[in-house]
Amino acid sequence: MRVLVVEDDGETAEYICTSLKALGHVTKHASDGKQGFLDALDNDFDVIVVDRMLPGLDGLTLVKSVRGANVDTPILFLSALGGLNDRVNGLEAGADDYLVKPFAFSELSARLTALARRPPMQAEETRLQVADLEIDLIRHTVCRSGQEIAVQPREFRLLSYLMKNAERVVTRTMLLESVWDFHFDPNTNVVETHISRLRNKIDKPFEQPLIH
């Protein structure tokens, strides 16, 4: 595990780094917020430990700046500021965990290991495209060959599910569960009706059919 420790107190930083190295981890120490920010931009760490009260650039600003630079490395705040508002502010700034000083190294080590195991967050898709068909998941718009197509909310949900599963066969049961949230067969032709409506809007006016 590669750990960046941003801590201005020399004794605390040495204690953390020495203890982590004894467990086989690689550490780097930054003694002020500005240097910590620059080191974090390298994105070469599995987890970052940040003190709240730092010279040059305070911990909250550092974390907000790191997140603003699209660095998603897990961050743990380690601070003597242990009030409820302090913890909430730290997490809202973009930290993943918060540990109050004084602390037990065993707990710090366990929390860092847990953070390093987390899978990286994936950027959420906002647009889907299949051939010349595009949908905007934020604006809820549908376009094909540059022409905007009006669809109802349920039709949009059905179409987005089909596009997310393009080139796969999806069953009627899968559609009922994912689009209508039915975990039983309502014994109606609701799926067939909506598919027919989509075909009329998405396929019929165009040369190439996309819904099969």
Buried (B, 14 or more C-beta within 10 A) or exposed (E): BBBBBBBBBEEBBEBBBEBBEEEEBBBBBBBBBBBBBEBBBEEEBBBBBBBBBBEBBBBBBBBBBBBEEEBBBBBBBBBEBEEEEBBEBBBEBBBBBBBBEEBEBEEBBEBBBBBBEEEEEEEEEEEBEBEEBBBEBEEEBBBBEEEEBEBEEEBBBBBBBBBBEEEEEBEEEBBBEBBBEBEEEEEEEBBEEBBEBBBEBBBEEBEEEBBE
